[in-house]
Amino acid sequence: MPIVIYKLAKVEVIDGKRRVLGRTERWYVHDPGKDFHTQHGVIAKGMLVPGKVSVGGQDFVIVPATFADRYRAIRRKAQIITRKDIGFIAAHCCLTKESVVVESGAGSGGATALLAASCGHVHSYEIDQESVSLVRENLARLGLANATLVHADFYDPSVPEAHEADLVLLDLPEPWRAYESARKAARLGGYVVAYTPSIVQASHFTGALPPELLHERTCELIERDWKVQGDALRPVSAAVGHTAFLTFARRIL
């Protein structure tokens, strides 16, 4: 079973104030059946079990890896849709464990995996064979069997089946070319969502929507972490910021 190893930052209480010295380090270990090497020393495979261990005067904490840990370690070929965006899409569309999702543009399978982990079934269309193979590898590594990968061009309206999908997610350079495919795949009342890095893409997609698809909203999510350490209270230097525009349309006809 995969594990996560932490080397915790040193914490001291000085004049009644908690001060963190250094930083916490983290490692994901897919195969704990082998010795694990760090710059602080080697942790023997027999010690790679949940709990506290000490090596060379350095203390480590080991915990079992969760799905979130294994997800963060998937192999990537291209930029994936971020968790903040996938979470918002799932919440806005009120997806459940019974929901059916159609995705076009699987990429490395980041969205495919998260949606499959929480929905009934995901049908994913991807034109690049190398990406299809990578997504299958990542899904197998995460133990997800409720996703179907199709090597096909979603722009071609003859390709998708009428899946009666609750959500059709378009992560495509020109999502407006997939109107007919999206309408065919979505159920009446279902959502079609375009994920577009550029506002020009979002504008083009929204401005050319057919009568069957009603534009509900276009938005973006800005994520910013804060440093909360003693008297140091400020945004961290590198914020996630803009990732993409999310345009929500609903099939009404």
Beta strands, then each sheet from edge to edge (+ up, - down):
strand 1: 3-7
strand 2: 10-14
strand 3: 17-21
strand 4: 25-29
strand 5: 36-38
strand 6: 41-43
strand 7: 51-55
strand 8: 58-64
strand 9: 100-104
strand 10: 121-126
strand 11: 147-151
strand 12: 165-170
strand 13: 186-196
strand 14: 213-219
strand 15: 226-229
strand 16: 232-235
strand 17: 245-251
sheet 1: 4+ 1- 8+ 7-
sheet 2: 2+ 3-
sheet 3: 5+ 6-
sheet 4: 11+ 10+ 9+ 12+ 13+ 17- 14+
sheet 5: 15+ 16-
end
